[in-house]
Amino acid sequence: MPKTFTKTTLSNGLTVLLKEIHTAPLISSWVWYRVGSRDEVPPLTGISHLVEHMQFKGTPNYPAELMDKAVARDGGMRNAFTYLDWTTYFETMPADKIDLALRLEADRMTNSLFDEKEFSSERTVVISEREGNENEPMFQLGEAVQQAAFRVHSYHHEVIGDMADLKTMSREDLYKHYRTYYVPNNAVIGVAGDFKTKEMLARIKELFGGIPKGPTPPRLLRPEPEQRGELRVTVEGPGETAYLQVTYRFPPASHPDFFPLSVLDSLLAGPTNLNMFGGGGISNKTSRLYRALVDKEFAVGLSGGSTTTIDPYLYYLALTIHPKRKPEEALAALDEEIKRAQNELVSKEEITRAIKQARANFAYGTENITNQAFWLGFAEMFASYDWFETYLEKMSSVTPKDVQRVAREYFRPQARVVGTYLPTGNGESK
Amino acid sequence: MSANGKLLNHRQSLPGPEDIHREVLPNGIVVLARSNFNSPSVSIGGYIHTGSLFDPDEKLGLADFAASALMRGTAKHSFDELYNQLESVGASLGFDSGLHTTSFHGRALEEDLLLLLGLLSETMRHPTFPKDEVEKLRHQLLTGLAIRMQDTSDMADITFDEILYHGHPYARSEDGNPETIKAITRADLVKYHQRCFGPRGMTIAIVGAVEPKRAVDLVHRALGDWENPVQPEIPSLPELKLLDKTIKRHFKISGKSQADIVIGTNGPRRKDDDYMAASLGNSVLGQFGMMGRVGKSVREKSGLAYYAYSNLSSGVGPGAWTVSAGVNPRNIKKASDLIVKELKRFIKEGVTKEELSDSQANFIGRLPLSMESNSGVVNALLNIERYDLGLDYYRRYPDLVKAVKPVHVLEVASKYIDPDRLAVATAGP
């Protein structure tokens, strides 16, 4: 089966990645913009996400309702995501209907209206989204830990933004953000599925090629200075359950150490699933930390993982504390396992196991076209598509010594944040 | 498909009689298999005929506890050994208990399917419920219940079921509550398993990089000799007593910034003739595009909620037809009023021809997408078997969808929804 993959840059700077996959009569298209919450400063935190919401509110050619209806009628699926380094919009459509998605995306790259009235109701929708997040203890804790970890770098705030900013930013702020970052030379389109590359490229050129290039948008970069000592934060809130979140500073995805760290992550907390759709589901009950923390009843649940980012970000471990234990006891048990990874070489079998887990996750992820199209552009946001294609290869070259070295270098208590959620009860007495 | 030929055809990609293999083993197990060699992976899924309908009130959560405990140790392997086999090859296997059935789902690389089915058989047939593992699990379940008590969405759903299904087994939460979970003993788990787990009515679907014949053969080898002469029939359901007036109930959870609302009534069973009309009507009401009419009113126009949608949940017994929204606590009334207004409009005016045709196009068009992954096809095959839809169901589906007219939606809407007899549940501060 031919699995042709092509990467082209149009004259206006738009990067196009295409991959033919003729396994189902579907095509998935993803448009990525190099803008995310890391490009925001107060009082405009959360603006990238709000702009993403407004991108569903229509253009002169495609009023909001018409857009929704057209895609839904054709049996398509569409959504958008905003993250630290990027914002993305996708549609997966029956193959013969993909043109609609391409037209919509080309149109809203420049023509979105940002209607004042629509904005005022969307503002409260996003405020409601944030209030929903705030209901969750783990969101509260995660936000506090992230803020402690980044004093200088704009990874400091949550993607959804601070409530104060959500309440005050204006339609003009949003429109300016949109016009600054939504230019073809700041975008990548990745399309995968049941098409012919030549025809698809021609159509993309036709639809997107005429959109004028803009000034290269700046990327906000304020490097985080080295952390000199463990930071601790505490959040109190309703409930009976305590949580612990520990973060360590991790290198960017493009750094060679990312791969031995991925092996270590698999060993410590089970494999991280990097697929947006499909993949995952591999449990972590024989990971080192599950055995040490959950089997030994310091915690009732454990998760851990890293994120692929442009600048150094965080590895997190999240624990739901056992009702009969204190967070400190769980932390001490966690530290023992970290020390073990630093002091003892892992076995070759453990590395082989981590590679097999990664291979399985990627195999599950290739079951669907949406996820395969996702990878085309996603990898470009922090590295290149080659990063994805050579992932298993790079993991395979990891040695036990590499794992020990990164365990020592990155899992230092001086460079971590320890966050504790202390439950204050169910509040009946209040 | 090669790069020079024509592109793929829609209907051909959907499962149908010529590519679904169905076989019944001598002990009653139904095996459904369909191959897909596009990825070297395999998904399995299925169910056996036992669930929380068997739970005594004082031990509510027993079926769920037992399902969670199957993987905690068997005659041959410890908890750690079982999971080590799975996780070492990147495979997964899990069990869930519902009212009527206990379901399982798993996946593996094609080379590990034999291992996966072996573990499925072992954990379903020979669990030992080791004492210390049962106690560990009990703490995990109790913590889960404590977390649930703080979850506005979960508690609004539970409160809704208590109102709508008052006096009916569906009113009970399958997870039980702290008192009942504490009351369940290891002996209860052993007894329940011995009595209720068996092959009769069991269905398993296998989809992925395996020939159907081989899939059946592997199931036969793993489960073909399973027998349980005492396996009981699922208890029959009593009639649902319909509400005679609107009942509102609030579940208080302090310190939360968002409240959840669930408003609704009973709906059709999956096998009822009016299911398709209700399903299409539901799409117009609160799903199509950005969550249908409800989304348009509560979210798009009023900006009151991030999510506001309707849902039709139809299974073996009486279904539920609900509208849910998450709102700021001070907007509960405003949002509830808008929802009830939409319900009234829905039963008075029904849906327009255009609205219906939009949803019909959506139902038909989205089918290939819902079956992109192996697990999507597994679910489709199980659906066919559970509700006797016929192997050609997804081929007939477009015609079934198109046969619904606006008048059918209007009929089904006013048959089930009465604005003066609603269950209204809220949870929050």
Boltz contact constraints between the chains, C-beta under 6 A:
constraints:
  - contact:
      token1: [A, 2]
      token2: [B, 3]
      max_distance: 6.0
  - contact:
      token1: [A, 22]
      token2: [B, 1]
      max_distance: 6.0
  - contact:
      token1: [A, 23]
      token2: [B, 38]
      max_distance: 6.0
  - contact:
      token1: [A, 24]
      token2: [B, 13]
      max_distance: 6.0
  - contact:
      token1: [A, 25]
      token2: [B, 8]
      max_distance: 6.0
  - contact:
      token1: [A, 25]
      token2: [B, 10]
      max_distance: 6.0
  - contact:
      token1: [A, 25]
      token2: [B, 13]
      max_distance: 6.0
  - contact:
      token1: [A, 25]
      token2: [B, 368]
      max_distance: 6.0
  - contact:
      token1: [A, 26]
      token2: [B, 368]
      max_distance: 6.0
  - contact:
      token1: [A, 68]
      token2: [B, 289]
      max_distance: 6.0
  - contact:
      token1: [A, 68]
      token2: [B, 290]
      max_distance: 6.0
  - contact:
      token1: [A, 69]
      token2: [B, 289]
      max_distance: 6.0
  - contact:
      token1: [A, 69]
      token2: [B, 358]
      max_distance: 6.0
  - contact:
      token1: [A, 72]
      token2: [B, 288]
      max_distance: 6.0
  - contact:
      token1: [A, 72]
      token2: [B, 289]
      max_distance: 6.0
  - contact:
      token1: [A, 72]
      token2: [B, 362]
      max_distance: 6.0
  - contact:
      token1: [A, 73]
      token2: [B, 358]
      max_distance: 6.0
  - contact:
      token1: [A, 73]
      token2: [B, 361]
      max_distance: 6.0
  - contact:
      token1: [A, 73]
      token2: [B, 362]
      max_distance: 6.0
  - contact:
      token1: [A, 74]
      token2: [B, 365]
      max_distance: 6.0
  - contact:
      token1: [A, 75]
      token2: [B, 362]
      max_distance: 6.0
  - contact:
      token1: [A, 75]
      token2: [B, 365]
      max_distance: 6.0
  - contact:
      token1: [A, 75]
      token2: [B, 366]
      max_distance: 6.0
  - contact:
      token1: [A, 77]
      token2: [B, 369]
      max_distance: 6.0
  - contact:
      token1: [A, 92]
      token2: [B, 369]
      max_distance: 6.0
  - contact:
      token1: [A, 94]
      token2: [B, 365]
      max_distance: 6.0
  - contact:
      token1: [A, 95]
      token2: [B, 7]
      max_distance: 6.0
  - contact:
      token1: [A, 121]
      token2: [B, 303]
      max_distance: 6.0
  - contact:
      token1: [A, 124]
      token2: [B, 303]
      max_distance: 6.0
  - contact:
      token1: [A, 125]
      token2: [B, 299]
      max_distance: 6.0
  - contact:
      token1: [A, 125]
      token2: [B, 303]
      max_distance: 6.0
  - contact:
      token1: [A, 125]
      token2: [B, 306]
      max_distance: 6.0
  - contact:
      token1: [A, 128]
      token2: [B, 305]
      max_distance: 6.0
  - contact:
      token1: [A, 128]
      token2: [B, 306]
      max_distance: 6.0
  - contact:
      token1: [A, 129]
      token2: [B, 306]
      max_distance: 6.0
  - contact:
      token1: [A, 131]
      token2: [B, 257]
      max_distance: 6.0
  - contact:
      token1: [A, 131]
      token2: [B, 258]
      max_distance: 6.0
  - contact:
      token1: [A, 131]
      token2: [B, 328]
      max_distance: 6.0
  - contact:
      token1: [A, 132]
      token2: [B, 258]
      max_distance: 6.0
  - contact:
      token1: [A, 132]
      token2: [B, 306]
      max_distance: 6.0
  - contact:
      token1: [A, 132]
      token2: [B, 326]
      max_distance: 6.0
  - contact:
      token1: [A, 134]
      token2: [B, 257]
      max_distance: 6.0
  - contact:
      token1: [A, 135]
      token2: [B, 152]
      max_distance: 6.0
  - contact:
      token1: [A, 135]
      token2: [B, 256]
      max_distance: 6.0
  - contact:
      token1: [A, 135]
      token2: [B, 258]
      max_distance: 6.0
  - contact:
      token1: [A, 194]
      token2: [B, 7]
      max_distance: 6.0
  - contact:
      token1: [A, 194]
      token2: [B, 8]
      max_distance: 6.0
  - contact:
      token1: [A, 238]
      token2: [B, 254]
      max_distance: 6.0
  - contact:
      token1: [A, 238]
      token2: [B, 255]
      max_distance: 6.0
  - contact:
      token1: [A, 239]
      token2: [B, 150]
      max_distance: 6.0
  - contact:
      token1: [A, 240]
      token2: [B, 146]
      max_distance: 6.0
  - contact:
      token1: [A, 241]
      token2: [B, 143]
      max_distance: 6.0
  - contact:
      token1: [A, 241]
      token2: [B, 146]
      max_distance: 6.0
  - contact:
      token1: [A, 241]
      token2: [B, 147]
      max_distance: 6.0
  - contact:
      token1: [A, 278]
      token2: [B, 373]
      max_distance: 6.0
  - contact:
      token1: [A, 281]
      token2: [B, 92]
      max_distance: 6.0
  - contact:
      token1: [A, 282]
      token2: [B, 90]
      max_distance: 6.0
  - contact:
      token1: [A, 282]
      token2: [B, 92]
      max_distance: 6.0
  - contact:
      token1: [A, 283]
      token2: [B, 92]
      max_distance: 6.0
  - contact:
      token1: [A, 285]
      token2: [B, 83]
      max_distance: 6.0
  - contact:
      token1: [A, 286]
      token2: [B, 83]
      max_distance: 6.0
  - contact:
      token1: [A, 286]
      token2: [B, 84]
      max_distance: 6.0
  - contact:
      token1: [A, 286]
      token2: [B, 87]
      max_distance: 6.0
  - contact:
      token1: [A, 300]
      token2: [B, 140]
      max_distance: 6.0
  - contact:
      token1: [A, 300]
      token2: [B, 143]
      max_distance: 6.0
  - contact:
      token1: [A, 323]
      token2: [B, 143]
      max_distance: 6.0
  - contact:
      token1: [A, 353]
      token2: [B, 88]
      max_distance: 6.0
  - contact:
      token1: [A, 356]
      token2: [B, 89]
      max_distance: 6.0
  - contact:
      token1: [A, 356]
      token2: [B, 90]
      max_distance: 6.0
  - contact:
      token1: [A, 357]
      token2: [B, 90]
      max_distance: 6.0
  - contact:
      token1: [A, 360]
      token2: [B, 90]
      max_distance: 6.0
  - contact:
      token1: [A, 360]
      token2: [B, 109]
      max_distance: 6.0
  - contact:
      token1: [A, 363]
      token2: [B, 39]
      max_distance: 6.0
  - contact:
      token1: [A, 363]
      token2: [B, 40]
      max_distance: 6.0
  - contact:
      token1: [A, 363]
      token2: [B, 41]
      max_distance: 6.0
  - contact:
      token1: [A, 363]
      token2: [B, 109]
      max_distance: 6.0
  - contact:
      token1: [A, 364]
      token2: [B, 41]
      max_distance: 6.0
  - contact:
      token1: [A, 366]
      token2: [B, 39]
      max_distance: 6.0
  - contact:
      token1: [A, 367]
      token2: [B, 39]
      max_distance: 6.0
  - contact:
      token1: [A, 367]
      token2: [B, 373]
      max_distance: 6.0
  - contact:
      token1: [A, 367]
      token2: [B, 374]
      max_distance: 6.0
  - contact:
      token1: [A, 368]
      token2: [B, 372]
      max_distance: 6.0
  - contact:
      token1: [A, 368]
      token2: [B, 373]
      max_distance: 6.0
  - contact:
      token1: [A, 427]
      token2: [B, 254]
      max_distance: 6.0
  - contact:
      token1: [A, 427]
      token2: [B, 255]
      max_distance: 6.0
  - contact:
      token1: [A, 430]
      token2: [B, 254]
      max_distance: 6.0
